[in-house]
Amino acid sequence: MSRIQTTFDKLKLHKRKALIPFFTAGDPDPKLTVPLLHALVEAGADVIELGVPFSDPMADGPTIQRSSERALKHHVSLHQVLDMVAEFRRSNTGTPIVLMGYGNPIQAMGWETFAKRCAEAGVDGVLTVDFPPEESHEAFAHLDKHGIDPIFLIAPTSNDARVERVAKMARGYVYYVSLKGVTGAGHLDLAAIEKKIPQLRRHIKLPIGVGFGIRDAETALAVAKLCDGVVVGSRIVEEIENSAEQDVVANVSKLVRELRLAVNRA
């Protein structure tokens, strides 16, 4: 049983919803990534999505694009991101880590090598934004061999055929993108999410996390009532961007604690 499944099983047992924060590895400085991972856990994160910096992040809005740019100024590579996860695992063996990024760096490394290194480092899941399920068979085979959960996105525009395909291939959880557009764009339509989730549950037995556009505790609470997990990315990255470097860990911790308290109320 994977760490992700174990985590969601425990949450379900205690009638709690998952809080899944995201930030980009290496932002604002590589030396802060592992301390941030530990701080997120202490603040109440159940699963952490760790972004792999990429020069052309097509699904990400300006906030997360800038976080990749800041990390790439420090020449943070996929190899280094895996090393960061391995360092985190030396003292944390329970919190699931999902790498979130794009296919190019993985293909450069090679899917077989990547999956093996993920397993060695202690990565639990991989979400590759530009690898839809139709193009993920080779990747899935390598990830499956090493016990790594493939996480897939579902959009408001995804039809039943796509949802069924994701349901067959996904492991861990499914990430529902709550609005059309890039990360951090627009405002959530809670009524639309409330309508969509039951439709997805007809096909998907895995936990469903909802992300894109969750910016405060009030919205996190409202979304948590509708699904199994709340994903918060741009708002956390914004906090990193707007903080002095010496205050990053403390400020992000404060924000995540507020989100944790809100999600607990669901």
C-alpha positions in Angstrom: 0.0 0.0 0.0 1.4 3.4 -1.0 1.9 6.3 1.4 -0.7 8.2 -0.5 -3.4 5.6 0.0 -2.4 5.1 3.6 -2.7 8.8 4.2 -6.2 9.1 2.6 -7.4 5.9 4.4 -6.4 7.4 7.8 -8.1 10.7 6.9 -11.3 8.9 5.9 -11.2 6.9 9.1 -11.1 10.2 11.1 -13.5 12.0 8.8 -11.0 14.6 7.8 -10.1 16.1 4.5 -6.6 16.3 3.0 -4.7 19.6 2.8 -2.3 19.4 -0.1 0.1 22.4 -0.5 2.3 23.0 -3.5 5.5 25.0 -4.0 8.3 24.9 -6.5 11.5 23.2 -5.4 14.4 25.7 -5.3 12.2 28.7 -4.8 13.3 31.2 -3.5 16.6 29.4 -2.8 17.5 25.7 -2.9 18.7 25.7 0.8 15.1 26.5 1.9 13.3 23.6 0.1 13.8 20.9 2.7 13.1 23.3 5.6 9.9 24.3 3.8 8.9 20.7 3.4 9.3 20.0 7.1 7.5 23.3 8.0 4.5 22.3 5.8 4.2 19.0 7.6 4.4 20.7 11.0 1.7 23.2 9.9 -0.7 20.4 8.9 0.0 19.3 5.3 -1.2 15.8 4.6 0.4 15.4 1.1 2.9 17.8 -0.5 3.1 18.6 -4.2 6.6 19.7 -5.1 7.0 21.5 -8.3 9.9 20.6 -10.6 11.2 23.9 -12.1 10.6 24.2 -15.9 11.3 27.0 -18.3 7.9 26.8 -20.2 5.2 25.8 -17.6 2.2 26.1 -19.9 -0.5 25.3 -17.3 0.9 27.7 -14.7 -0.1 31.4 -14.3 2.4 34.2 -13.8 2.9 33.5 -10.0 4.1 29.9 -10.4 6.0 30.8 -13.6 8.0 33.3 -11.7 8.7 30.7 -9.0 10.2 28.4 -11.7 12.3 31.3 -13.0 13.7 32.0 -9.5 14.6 28.3 -9.0 16.2 28.1 -12.4 18.4 31.1 -11.6 19.9 28.7 -9.1 20.2 26.0 -11.8 17.9 23.7 -9.9 17.5 20.5 -11.9 15.4 17.4 -11.7 18.4 15.5 -10.2 18.6 18.1 -7.4 14.9 18.0 -6.7 15.2 14.2 -6.2 18.1 14.8 -3.9 16.0 17.3 -1.9 13.2 14.6 -1.5 15.8 12.1 -0.4 17.1 14.6 2.3 13.6 15.2 3.5 13.0 11.4 3.8 16.0 11.0 6.2 13.7 12.3 9.0 10.2 12.0 7.5 9.1 8.6 6.3 5.3 9.2 6.5 4.3 12.3 4.5 3.6 11.6 0.8 5.5 13.7 -1.8 4.1 14.1 -5.3 6.4 15.6 -7.9 4.5 18.0 -10.2 5.9 19.2 -13.5 6.3 18.7 -17.2 7.5 15.8 -19.4 10.7 17.4 -20.9 13.0 17.0 -17.9 11.8 13.5 -17.3 12.2 12.4 -20.9 15.7 13.9 -20.8 16.5 11.7 -17.8 14.6 8.7 -19.2 11.4 7.4 -17.7 13.1 4.2 -16.5 15.9 6.0 -14.7 13.4 8.6 -13.4 11.1 6.1 -11.9 14.0 4.2 -10.2 15.4 7.4 -8.8 11.9 8.5 -7.5 11.6 5.2 -5.6 15.1 5.5 -4.2 14.5 9.1 -3.1 11.1 8.4 -1.5 8.8 10.1 -4.1 5.2 8.7 -3.9 3.5 10.1 -6.9 4.2 11.9 -10.2 1.9 14.4 -11.9 3.1 15.3 -15.4 0.9 18.2 -16.6 1.6 17.7 -20.4 1.3 13.9 -20.3 -2.4 13.0 -20.7 -3.4 9.4 -20.1 -3.5 8.6 -23.8 0.3 9.2 -24.0 1.3 7.8 -20.6 1.5 4.1 -21.1 5.3 3.8 -21.2 5.6 6.2 -18.3 2.9 4.3 -16.3 4.7 1.0 -16.8 7.9 2.4 -15.3 6.2 4.2 -12.5 4.1 1.1 -11.7 7.2 -1.1 -11.6 8.7 1.0 -8.9 5.4 1.6 -6.9 5.1 5.3 -7.9 1.5 6.6 -8.2 0.6 8.4 -11.4 -1.6 11.4 -10.6 -3.7 12.8 -13.4 -5.5 16.1 -13.9 -9.2 16.3 -14.9 -10.6 19.6 -16.2 -14.1 21.0 -16.1 -14.2 20.3 -19.9 -13.1 16.6 -19.6 -15.7 14.3 -21.2 -16.8 10.9 -19.8 -14.3 9.0 -22.0 -11.4 11.0 -20.6 -12.7 10.6 -17.0 -13.1 6.8 -17.5 -9.5 6.6 -18.9 -8.1 8.5 -16.0 -10.1 6.3 -13.6 -8.4 3.2 -15.1 -4.9 4.5 -15.0 -4.7 6.8 -11.9 -3.4 5.8 -8.5 -3.3 7.7 -5.2 -5.8 10.5 -6.0 -7.1 12.4 -8.9 -6.6 16.2 -9.2 -9.7 18.1 -10.4 -8.8 21.5 -11.9 -11.6 23.6 -10.6 -11.6 26.3 -13.3 -10.7 26.8 -16.9 -7.3 28.5 -17.4 -3.9 28.5 -15.7 -3.1 28.3 -12.0 -4.1 31.3 -10.0 -6.6 32.5 -12.7 -10.2 33.5 -12.2 -12.6 32.9 -9.3 -14.0 29.6 -8.2 -17.5 28.6 -9.1 -18.4 26.5 -6.1 -21.8 25.6 -7.6 -20.0 24.2 -10.7 -17.7 22.1 -8.5 -20.6 20.9 -6.4 -22.3 19.7 -9.6 -19.2 18.1 -11.1 -17.8 16.1 -8.2 -20.7 13.6 -8.1 -20.4 13.1 -11.8 -16.7 12.3 -11.4 -17.5 9.9 -8.5 -19.6 7.8 -10.8 -16.3 6.7 -12.5 -13.6 7.5 -10.0 -13.2 5.5 -6.8 -9.9 7.2 -5.8 -9.9 10.3 -3.6 -10.5 13.5 -5.5 -8.5 16.6 -4.7 -9.6 20.0 -6.0 -7.2 22.8 -6.8 -6.6 26.0 -8.9 -8.0 29.2 -7.4 -8.1 28.4 -3.7 -6.7 31.5 -2.1 -8.0 31.8 1.5 -9.3 29.8 4.4 -13.0 30.5 3.6 -12.6 29.1 0.1 -10.6 26.1 1.4 -13.4 25.3 3.8 -16.1 25.5 1.1 -14.1 23.3 -1.3 -13.2 20.8 1.4 -16.9 20.2 2.0 -17.2 19.0 -1.6 -14.2 16.7 -2.1 -11.5 14.6 -0.4 -8.6 17.1 -0.6 -7.8 20.8 -1.1 -4.8 21.7 -3.2 -3.3 25.2 -2.6 -0.5 26.3 -4.9 -0.4 29.9 -6.2 -1.4 31.4 -2.8 1.6 29.7 -1.1 4.0 30.6 -3.9 2.7 34.2 -3.6 3.6 34.1 0.1 7.1 32.9 -0.7 7.5 35.6 -3.4 6.4 38.4 -1.1 8.4 37.4 2.0 11.9 38.4 2.9 14.1 35.2 2.6 14.6 35.0 6.3 10.8 35.1 6.8 9.7 32.6 4.1 9.4 29.5 6.3 7.6 31.3 9.1 5.2 33.1 6.8 4.3 30.0 4.8 3.8 28.0 8.0 1.4 30.7 9.3 -0.6 30.6 6.1 -0.8 26.8 6.0 -1.9 26.6 9.6 -4.8 28.9 8.8 -5.7 26.7 5.8 -5.5 23.6 8.0 -7.8 25.0 10.6 -10.3 25.9 7.9 -10.2 22.5 6.2 -10.6 20.8 9.7 -14.0 22.5 10.0 -15.2 20.6 6.9 
